[in-house]
Structures are given as structure tokens and as C-alpha cells.
Amino acid sequence: MNTPIALVLATLIIGGLVADTMIYGNEHLIFLGKEILDLIEWIAFWR
């Protein structure tokens, strides 16, 4: 992955998080963070 592609992906992800926070509030981000941590633990177990 080169730098321009990484910057575009990072911009899209941050923009999506900002839009989600503006529309729905912070509760979704807390849930998403907890679920991502659970997914990371599950993947690390199978590694």
C-alpha cells in the first residue's frame, strides 16, 4: 500500500467516524471499540 492510498483510506475512516458521532452520538463508538477489542483478542487466540 502506498502513501496516497493510505491517506485516502484514513480520511474515509475518520470521516465516517465523525459523521457517525455527529448523527448518532458517542454510544456507538464505545460499543464499536469494545467489539473491536473482542475481535482482536479472538484473532490473537487463533494465531
BALUM-278805 format. One record per residue: residue number from 0; x negated, y negated, z negated of N, C-alpha, C in turn. Coordinates in Angstrom, 2 decimals. Each point is the difference from the previous one (the first is absolute). Example, Ala and Ser with C-alpha at 12.3 -4.5 7.8 and 13.67 -1.06 7.14 Angstrom:
     k      n_c1      n_c2      n_c3     ca_c1     ca_c2     ca_c3      c_c1      c_c2      c_c3
     0    -13.19      5.69     -7.80      0.89     -1.19      0.00     -0.90     -1.20      0.00
     1      0.35     -1.05      0.72     -0.82     -1.19     -0.06      0.77     -1.09     -0.73
END
This chain:
     k      n_c1      n_c2      n_c3     ca_c1     ca_c2     ca_c3      c_c1      c_c2      c_c3
     0     -0.86      1.17      0.00      0.86     -1.17      0.00     -0.91     -1.23      0.00
     1      0.28     -0.88      0.92     -0.81     -1.21      0.06      0.65     -1.13     -0.80
     2     -0.71     -1.09     -0.13      0.43     -1.10     -0.87      1.33     -0.62      0.43
     3      0.23     -0.29      1.27      1.29     -0.62      0.37      1.21      0.88     -0.33
     4     -0.13      1.29      0.21      1.11      0.90     -0.31      0.23      0.04     -1.51
     5     -1.06      0.04     -0.78      0.13      0.01     -1.46      0.65     -1.28     -0.50
     6     -0.35     -1.12      0.58      0.59     -1.28     -0.42      1.49     -0.06      0.34
     7      0.37      0.50      1.17      1.41      0.01      0.39      0.80      0.92     -0.93
     8     -0.52      1.17     -0.29      0.70      0.92     -0.91      0.13     -0.59     -1.40
     9     -1.06     -0.61     -0.50      0.05     -0.63     -1.33      1.01     -1.13     -0.02
    10      0.05     -0.79      1.06      0.97     -1.10      0.08      1.42      0.53      0.01
    11      0.25      1.06      0.75      1.34      0.58      0.06      0.42      0.57     -1.36
    12     -0.91      0.67     -0.67      0.33      0.58     -1.30      0.27     -1.10     -1.03
    13     -0.85     -0.99     -0.05      0.20     -1.10     -0.96      1.26     -0.77      0.33
    14      0.26     -0.25      1.29      1.22     -0.67      0.40      1.24      0.78     -0.38
    15     -0.05      1.32      0.16      1.13      0.83     -0.41      0.25     -0.03     -1.49
    16     -1.08      0.01     -0.78      0.15     -0.08     -1.46      0.55     -1.35     -0.44
    17     -0.45     -1.06      0.65      0.50     -1.34     -0.34      1.48     -0.11      0.36
    18      0.38      0.49      1.17      1.41     -0.05      0.42      0.87      0.82     -0.94
    19     -0.48      1.19     -0.39      0.76      0.84     -0.92      0.18     -0.68     -1.35
    20     -1.05     -0.65     -0.48      0.08     -0.70     -1.28      0.97     -1.18      0.08
    21     -0.02     -0.72      1.10      0.90     -1.16      0.14      1.46      0.44      0.10
    22      0.26      1.11      0.66      1.37      0.44      0.22      0.55      0.76     -1.21
    23     -0.77      0.96     -0.51      0.52      0.92     -1.01     -0.55     -0.22     -1.41
    24     -1.09     -0.71     -0.16     -0.59     -0.21     -1.31     -1.15      0.96     -0.25
    25     -0.52     -0.05     -1.22     -1.20      0.77     -0.34      0.26      1.45     -0.39
    26      1.26      0.36     -0.26      0.28      1.34     -0.50     -0.43      1.09      0.99
    27      0.15     -0.27      1.28     -0.37      0.98      1.01     -1.51      0.23      0.04
    28     -0.77     -1.06     -0.21     -1.45      0.14      0.03     -0.50      0.82     -1.17
    29      0.63     -0.14     -1.15     -0.40      0.80     -1.17      0.28      1.48      0.27
    30      1.19      0.29      0.53      0.34      1.38      0.34     -0.95      0.55      1.05
    31     -0.28     -0.79      1.03     -0.89      0.45      1.07     -1.40      0.26     -0.53
    32     -0.48     -0.85     -0.89     -1.32      0.21     -0.59     -0.08      1.28     -0.80
    33      1.03      0.28     -0.78      0.03      1.24     -0.78      0.03      1.23      0.91
    34      0.79     -0.08      1.05      0.09      1.14      0.92     -1.31      0.21      0.77
    35     -0.67     -1.07      0.36     -1.28      0.14      0.69     -1.04      0.62     -0.92
    36      0.00     -0.37     -1.28     -0.93      0.62     -0.95      0.29      1.48     -0.17
    37      1.28      0.38     -0.04      0.36      1.41     -0.08     -0.47      0.75      1.24
    38      0.15     -0.61      1.17     -0.43      0.62      1.25     -1.51      0.19      0.02
    39     -0.75     -0.99     -0.48     -1.46      0.10     -0.04     -0.43      1.12     -0.93
    40      0.65      0.12     -1.16     -0.33      1.09     -0.93      0.31      1.36      0.63
    41      1.13      0.09      0.71      0.39      1.27      0.62     -0.97      0.39      1.10
    42     -0.42     -0.97      0.80     -0.96      0.27      1.08     -1.36      0.37     -0.60
    43     -0.41     -0.67     -1.08     -1.29      0.32     -0.62      0.03      1.42     -0.58
    44      1.14      0.45     -0.47      0.11      1.36     -0.53     -0.24      1.02      1.11
    45      0.55     -0.21      1.17     -0.14      0.94      1.10     -1.33     -0.11      0.72
    46     -0.74     -1.02     -0.28     -1.30     -0.16      0.63     -0.95      0.95     -0.64
END
